[in-house]
Structure formats: structure tokens, C-alpha cells
Amino acid sequence: MEFPLSREVVPRFEYLAETGSTNDELVGHAAGTDAAAWPDLSTVVTDNQTRGRGRLGRTWLAPTGKSLAVSVLLRPRVGGAPLPVDHFGWFPLLAGAAMTRAVRAAVEAGLAARAAPPDEDSPRHEVTLKWPNDVLIDGYKVSGILSELLPDARGLVIGTGLNVSLDEHDLPTLTSTSLQLVTGTPPDPDAVLAHYLTELRVLTAAFVAANGDPVRSGLLQAVTELCGTLGSVVRVQLPGGTDLVGTAIALDRSGRLIVEDQADGELQAVAAGDVTHLRY
């Protein structure tokens, strides 16, 4: 696969016919002896990842040629110095916003490409970001994000998996979907990837230009507008093993999810946790 559109967006683009993990591949290069040859926004892509992983140690597998595994190296710098690592918590949300916008565009393009134009009764698909790092179409997961800090803490690698053309027999879970299943047409992987990389580049540039301030950069507003978790009743499995059930009402300046506890009405800021959207 050549990916001509995507190659125009980033300074270095490597397509691998097969790899265990694009994140491992890129972290190894970025922290190795040839690190200088891997600048900010360097990208590694495959459609055959054999040891993919997600949050909480989950595995991520898909049939060859039907999904993309994408890893992007970020070396954010402010005034010649690395961006302080305490701002890095925003990057998974930033990448989620970028992918949400790319998936929305892909869904619209796929529906427009159908032989018969949509009518008033055609379904309208909702593409949203699920805090902190999943992209959903109509509540079904189409993409997930896993970020990893470089060993020197002067940058990070953002890994993204995207279900492109999986059919119903390929899906890893009952709560997953793919672009092709939603639109009924084969998507253009290069167009989707180029859109994602462009959005990622633009959002990152604005965030860094604002010295990592999510308000001044517009990132907090952008994520808030895309986040379908906000306003939803959720169950958050917290790192200690306890559950928090309540309504997600906002994001704070650190990117934490503010949840109004159903039990006592108190507001709790969640920095990490496994979120389930509850439906009543």
C-alpha cells in the first residue's frame, strides 16, 4: 500500500507489510541510535499487526488487510525545550478528537458514495469520542487509542487502531463496528488516515503554540464538543477496583472526567478508569 495522501502530511511515513506492534516499532526507533532520523510526527502504519494491544493489557487483533494500526511520534517543544510531561495527559484526548473528525468525514463520504442517494428515512450515524480514548459510531467502537511515553519522557507515541473493512464475522467484540459495515461501501484507507494525520498535526500545533494550555488552544472546547460521554450516565471502573456510577458532566483543565456521583451528588474528577455508557 502506497498511502500517497498520508505521506504528504507527515515528515516520515513508513508502511510495514507486517509487524508485531507499531507502537513498539516506533518507540524503538525514537529511543534508539537512529532517533535523530525520526522527527516529530513520524508515522508507522500496518494493516497486519500481530501483537496489538489496548488499554488495561487487552489484546487487539484483526484480519490482515481489514484494519489499520497507526503510530505517530510526538516530540512537542515550547521555546526550544520539551513540553513539560504534565501536559501529556491531553494527547490521548487530542488524538481521539482527530480520529473522531476523520471518522465522521469517512462516514459522510461513504454514505454519499452509495449508488442510491440517501432519503429522509436513511439512518443518521452519530460519531463521537468516548472518554478517554475510543471512537464510537452509534455507540459501537470503531477505533481505540493507546499512548506510550518515550523512555526519556521527552516525547510520546500515540497508537491508534481503526476498523476499516471488517465484516460482522471479523469483529473482535459484540460492541465493535467498522467503517464498511456502517456505510455499506469500501472506504479509502489512505483518505481516512490522511485526514486523521492532518487533524492530529493541526490540533497538536495549536496546543503546543499555547504552551500546553487546553483552553487557549481551543482543545478543551474541541474535545468537549466531540465527547459523547458528556451528559451520559456512566459506570467508571476505577483503578482501585471500585465502581463509580453517575452522570458525566464536564472535562476539567487536566482532561479529567467530572462525574456527578449518583449515590450522593458529589462531583468526582476521574483521571483514569474504564468507562461504560449506561442506557436506561
N, C-alpha and C positions, 0 to 999 in steps of 0.2 A: 504494500500500500504506500502511495507516494505522499498523500496529505499536502498538496501544494498550497492550499489556502492557509493551513495551520502553520506551515513553515515560514510564511511571510510575517507572522505575528510575533514570534519569539526569536532570540538571537541564536539559539542552538536547539535543534529538534532531532531526536533520534527515535526511529521506529525499529522495534525489535520483533522479529517473527515469533519469538517465544522467550519468556523469562519467568523466573520464579516469582519475583516481586519487583515491580517498577520502583517502588519506594526504596527497597534495598539497593537496587541498581544505582539509583541517583544519589542516595546518601553515600554510597561507597565512592562514587566519583567525586562528589562535592567535598568529601573529607579526605580524599586520597592524594597521592603525589601529583596528579594532574588537575588539582582543584581549580587552578587559575584558568583552565580551558573550559570551565563550566560556569558561565556568568549568571547573573540574576535572570530569572525567567527561563533558564534552560529546561527543556521538557523531554521526558522519556515516555513513549507510548507503545502499547502492545494490544493485540486482540487475542492473545493466548497467554494468559498469566496462570501459572501452575500452582503457586503458593500464595495467593492473595489472602489478605486478612483485613478484618474490620475492627471496630471498637470492641473492647472487652474480650479480646482474644478470639473473636469469631472468625471462621474461615470464609473466604469469598471465592467461589468457583463459578465458571460459566463455560459453555461450549465454545470451542475455537471459532473465531470469526463473527461472533454474535454480540460481543460486548467490547468496551474499551476500558483499559486500565491506563490511567494518565497520572504522571507525577511531575510536579513543577517545583523547581528550586527557587526559593525566595531568599535574597540577601539584602533585606531592607536597610538603607542607610540614611541618616539625617545629618547634614552638615559634615559629611565625610566620616562619621562614626556610625557603627551599627545601631539600629533602632534598639532601645532597651527591651530586654526579653519580656518584661512585664506587660508589654503591649501585644505580645504574640498570641494571646488568647483570642484576639479578634479575627485571626486569619482563617480558622475553620468556618466561621460565620461569613467572612468575606468571600471565601471560595464557594460556600453554599449559595450566597446571593448571585454570584457569577453563573453558577451552573443552573440555578432556577431560571434566570433570564434566558440562558441558552436553550434550555428545555422548552420553555414557553414558546420561543421562536420556532423551534423544531416542530412542536405540535401544531402550531398555526400553519407552518409551511406544509406539513404532511397532510393536514385536512384540506388545504387549498389545492393540493395536487391530485385529489381524488377525481376520477372521471366525471362523477356527478357532483355538481356543486351542492354544498350544504343548504338545507332549507331551515325554516323556523323551528322545526321539530328536531333538528340534529342536536346531539349532545354537546354541551359546552364543558370543556375539560378544565379543571382547576389545578394549576401547577403552583405548588407552594413549597416553602422551606420549612422543614420540621427541625426545631431546635434540638441539638446544636448543629447537626451535620448530615441530614438526609434531605433529598428532594423527592417530593411526592406528586403523583398525578392522581387526582381524585382519591387521595388517601392511600395510594399504593406506591411503594418505594421503587424509584427508577434509578436513583443514584445515591451513593454514600461517599463520605469523605473521611480520610484518616491523615492527620498531620503528625510529623515527627521532627523533633528538634535535632539539628546537627550536633555532633559531639562537642564542638567548640561554642555552642549556643549563640553563634553569630549569624544564624540563618535557620531555615526550616524547609522541609519538603512536604508539599501538600499532595497527597494521593487521592485520586477520585476514580470510582468505578461507575460506569454508565451502561445500563442495559439498553442495547441498541435494537437488535432484531431478534431477541429471544421470543419463541412462541410459548404457548401455555404449558407445554411439556418440559420446557427448559428452565422455567422459573425456579429460583432457589427456595422460595417460600410462598405460602398462600397469600402473603401481603405484598408481593412484588408485581411489577409490570415492566413493559418495555415500550420504547417509542413506537415500534412497529405494531404492537398489539393495540395501542391507543389510537393511532392514526389510520391503521389499515394499509399503509404504504411503506415501502422500504425507505428508511431515512438515509441521508447522506452523512456518513460519519465525519468526513472532513469538514463539512459546513458546520455541524454541531460543535466539533472540537474547536474550530477557529473562532466561533462565537464565544465559547467559554473562555478561551485564552485571551481574547480581546477584552472581555468584561473583567477578567481577573487582573489584567495589566492596568486597565483604567482605574479600577477600584483601589488597587494597591498603590498606584501613583498618587492618587488623591489622599489616601490615608497617610502615606509617608510624608507628603508635602505639608500635611497638617501636624507633623511631629507625632503621629500616632493618636491624634485626638479624634475619636469616633463621631463627635458632634460637629466640629468644624469641617471635617472631611465629608460629611453627609452620609457616612457609613451607617451610623445608628439608625437614621431615618430610612435608608435603603433597606436594611435588614428588617426593620420593623414592618415596612410595607409589604415585604415578601413572606413574612413568617406566619404560616398558618397555625402555629402553636398558640400564638397570642389570641386570647379570647376563648380558647378551648378549655374544657375540663380535662385535666391530665392526671396520670399517676406517674410519679417520678421515683424510680428505684435509686435511692441514694447510695453512695459508695460504701457506707457502713452496713448496708443491707436492709435499712428501714425504708418504708414507703411513705411518700408524701402525696396526698390527693387534694386537689384544689383547682382553682382557675388560674391559668397563666395570664397575667395582666400586662406585663411590660418587660423590656430589657433595660438593665442599668448601664452605666457608662463603662463597666468592665465586660459587658456582654453576658452577664449572668441573667438567668431567667427568674423573674419575680413571680412567685406563686402565692395566691391567697389561700391559706390552709382552710380546707372545707370543715375541719373539726372546730377551729376556734377563731377563724377570720384573720389570724395574724399573717403578715407578709413575710415570706421566706425567700432569700436570694439563693438560687441554686447555681453553683459553678460547674458541677459535673453530675451526670446521672443519666439513666436510661429512661426515656420518656415514652409513655403510651398515651395516645389521644383516646379519651373515653367517649363513648356515644351512649346517650340515654334515650 
